[in-house]
Amino acid sequence: MRKFFIIPLLLGATTLFAGTVVYDNGAPNQQSGNEMTEWVQSEDFTLAQTTTITGVNFWTIEFGSGYAGSIWYSIYTDNGGQPSVATPVAGDFSQAADLTRNATGNIVSDIFTEYAFSFNIQPFVALAGKTYWLALHNGALDNTDRAEVYWETTNPNATATGHEFDLTADGGSWFDNGDQHAFQLTVPEPATLALFGAGLIGLGLMRRRQK
């Protein structure tokens, strides 16, 4: 089975991420997850305002040492309620950049460890009111042996449930897995943008002085 259910035993502190959250699909609920090594897992999102997305936060629950050391991602447009693999708008299954992975301190069912991930993506403009799909995989797509690394669920919300693709099935296709998954989309912090702008202004002043 690609899915499991668990009962939380210890809840630790929340891990803080860099970047301003512009979309939040919900917090991790320490209840279940969907395996993301044999399967590619995906979740939909729709923004109210046109926004240039630059980062992703998400959570896993893991057993053992199955993490491949990298996360590969893609963002697709929507095709009738599932990802349209013919029209990637970012990533097209690229390795996530500037990836961080930290244990949150939550241990579930004595054996599963929760991790918080954050990474940068190829910036893309998400148009207001348009549905996209974030697809994630543990390692490169040729890493297909089930590794007990699960994209953690969140509580049900008003969006569509996640879809998954079995990389080991001949002629496979996307299937609705019936779950919502915890993730966030981010843009750079306003302070970071302000510092960047100040740096550009400083460069301009230096150039003027050098003339």
Secondary structure, DSSP 8 states (H G I E B T S, - for coil): --EEE--EEE-------SSEEEEE-----SSEEEE-SSEEEEEEEE-SS-EEEEEEEEEEEE-SS---S-EEEEEEEESSSSEEEEEEEEEEEEE-EEEEEEEEEEEETTTEEEEEEEEEEEEEEE-TT-EEEEEEEESSTT--S---EEEEB----SS---EEEETTSTT--EEE-S--B-EEEEE--HHHHHHHHHHHHHHHHHHHHH-
